[in-house]
């Protein structure tokens, strides 16, 4: 009798556990199905987001773009990009085209995204407002990708200032020139001044000629992984200032003219300078916590001074004409700086000398406070 009761109780507990397990499994499967259906509906809703394409041409508003001395482009959207590119046309007028691809949840949001205004007779403003986030079945969804394309007539240039502000989101900035600037052959892109301020998005500048370029890329909020490196390729300028707090920097084929200067610095990022040494000007490179790598062409003619506070300097200059200078000290040699504070007098912490023509006016000054420095002089 006792055995029968025990068996009956065991079977009862077993059946109860089976029922609980089946109920839990059913609830879990149902919850997963609800989640999948909700995500699918949200994605479908986002793919069906209405879009509107706005085309603004400055010529249509206030005549030739030469009437303007300053153009400001503001992108406050969380995502998307701002592009400035050359336009393949043989038109005689110099013009910008501002093309906004706006994706919003309703008509009011769409119309509020892109705005053109002329605050002053010589000041043009393109502005995209922030995008509201809508709730879809309890999940936030938004079509927040906005592309702003600004086209400049090839070969004519804009003899004024262009300022691009990318906001606090992930909006990116692209300067896309198809060829190097050549006013005689009507190709390439020229701006008098270019100012870029970007938070977390991509910054990529290529094939541009400008009198002055200022690029600043600070993270609005620190995050990991760090956004891509700030990239500058095939830039012809008299003055360039490039600063990042957390990002890496890549500068390839920078050409300075009229005794100009380039100031390149990063707090925690690495700096790479490739195919440097063309033109006539000084290059200053500073990395507080990152490493520095500089490749100089053999056609460079001028002095160099390379210092590393806590790191090591790797030098390779055997393929170019090279005249080593004296050991670094607390006194200046020629026009080069003395040892910075915290830099040891041992040779692998500081090198200086001349490359190419001894009396060339150009200078390359490199200082890595804690990282290593690689300095290579050779032809590609």
C-alpha positions, 0 to 999 in steps of 0.5 A: 500500500505504501509503495502504491501511494509513493508511486502515485505521488511521484507520477503526480509530481512528474506530470505537474513538472511536465505541465509547467515545462510545457507551459514555460516553453509555450510562453517562451515561444509565444514571446519570441514570436511576438518579438520577431513579428514586432521587429519585422513590422518595425523594419517593414515600417522603416523601409516604407518611410516616405521620402522627399527630395529637395533641390536648392540651387543658389543661382535660383535664389540670389544669382551667381554664387560669387555674390556670397562670401560665406556658406554654412552647412549644418547637419543636425541629424543623428545619421547621414552625411554631408558631401561637397563634390565637383559637378561635371558641367561646362556651365559658365556660372559658379553654383552650389547645388544642395540636394537633401534626401529627407526621410521622416515620419510625417509631412511636417518632419520632412518639410522641416528637415531641409532649409535654405536661408540667406541671413545676410546678403552675402551669407548663405545657410543650409540647415537640417533640423533634428529628426523626431523618433516615432514609436512602433509597437513600443519600439523607437523607429526612425528613418534618420538617414539624411544625405546632403550633397553640395555640388560645385562647378568643376574648375571654377571654384568658390572664392569664399568660406564654406563651413560644415557643422556635422552636429552631435550625432554620427553625421559624416562629412565628405569632400569629394573632388574628382581631380586636382584643381586646374583652373585652366583645364576647368577641373577639380575643386577650389575653395578659399576657406574650408572649416569642418567640425564633426563629432562622431561621423566620418571625415574624408577630404580628397582632391581639394585646393584651398587657401585655408583648411580647418578640421576639428573632430571631437567625440561628443561622448566617448564611445568604443570603438572609436570612429574611423580615422580623419582622412585627408588626401591630395590637398593643396593648401597654404594653411591647414589645421587638423585636430582630433581628441580621440581619433587617428589621422591619415594625411596623404599627399599634402602639398603646401605653398607660399611658405604655409604651414600644416598643424596636425595633432591628436590627443590619444589617436595615432597620426600617419603622414604619407607622401609628404614633402612636396611644396614649400611650407612647414609641417608640425605634428604632435601626438600626446599619447599616440604613435606617429608615422611619417613618410617623406619623399626624397624631393623634400628639401629642408630640415627636420626635427623628430622628438619622442618623450617616452617612446623610441624613434625609428629612422630610415633615410638612407635612400635620400640625400641626408645630412644629419645634424648635431645631437639634440640639446637644450639649445636650438640648432639652426631654425629647429627647436631645442629639446622639449620638456621631458625628452632625454638627450639620448640619440634615440629620443631625438634626431635632427638634420637636413634632407635634400637641398641643405638650404631649403626653407621647409621644416618638418617638426614631429613630437610624440609625448609618450608614443613611438615615431617612425620617420622614413625618407624614400621615394614610393 
